[in-house]
Amino acid sequence: MRGASRRAAAVVARAPGRAASQSRARRIRESHFSGDENAAHRAPRARTARASARDGRRAHAADADGVERVSSAENATVKHFVKLCKSKAYRDERGTVVLSSSVLMRECFGRAGEGREAKTLFVADWAEAPAGIRAKRVIRAPASVLKKCAGVNNADGLDAVGEFASPVIMNAREFVDGAKQRDVVRVLAVEGVQDPGNLGTLTRTAVAFGWDTVALLPGTCDPFNDKAMRAARGATFRVDFVAFDSFDDLASAGRELNMELYAAEPSAKEDVDPERAKAVAKACLVLGTEGQGLSDDALRACKPVAIPMSGEMESLNVGIAGGVLMYLMQATTKTR
């Protein structure tokens, strides 16, 4: 009798589940014949949506002390950082750039941070917030999230990733008006340089040798590309940028400023004369790519100069060649 009672209880316990299954099967058949193909899947989808919402709340929360925390790379703010790293159009639209690591922030803004403010600052769980950097929003996150935000393959030593206002790029008129106020001007103009690593290296070298402006000619990559920013090692925030719509616009600015234009050209008949070049008050060095070289407009408007080389080599990488020429042509007095 006790065994029969247990079997009866089991049948009663299973009955609601079987009834629910039969009810759902009936709804599926009805939805199929009524033409509503999505009705059969609404309940599972609703459960999935509720589960995703719960996961999202777990992945984006605040600690007891009020510190915001993100643990998922699928978070909306993380995706925003990824888009900033990858898309020039998005950077231009938002007017911001991504800086990865407190070391890079210090190189950009100085050791004290100069009171710079980040729009959003991700800080690694193990790290302290970068000294001198204020932030409207601070988020603690694991290494996997910081790596995603920074667009890097290795997060070793990556302690912070921040979104900061982009440096200003002047137009031709703004550049000319500012250069008229200075006695000494050194401009590095880059034409068609597409490799962000080369552009970042050239920017860094320009700052090292006292060149005050980097001029961006058509075909050149974005100086705020994440790879260019890392290669520049903070120089992006320490030099002026100007964009010219054409080489003719640069040539026109040169005439108005009485600025001499030089073109790096391996086949030039003359090597650069360091003593003469250093004595020129206002000078512009134009660099092109190693493969394509400079445009005909640039070669017509500029004095071609080459690097004196004792070895047998036709040309150098643009980053190397630009560094040597900027060293040889740096001004004898400071440009600022």
Secondary structure, 3 states (H helix, E strand, C coil): CHHHHHHHHHHHHHHHHHHHHHHHHHHHHHHHHHCCCCHHHHHHHHHHHHHHHHHHHHHEEECCCCCEEECCCCCHHHHHHHHHHHCHHHHHHHCEEEEECHHHHHHHHCCCHHHCEECEEEEECCCCCCCCCEECCEEEECHHHHHHHHCCCCCCCCCEEEEEECCCEECHHHHHHHHCCCCCEEEEEECCCCCHHHHHHHHHHHHHCCCCEEEECCCCCCCCCHHHHHHHCCHHHCCEEEECCCHHHHHHHHHHHCCEEEEECCCCCCECCHHHHHHCCEEEEEECECCCECCHHHHHHCEEEECCCCCCCCCCCHHHHHHHHHHHHCCCCCCC
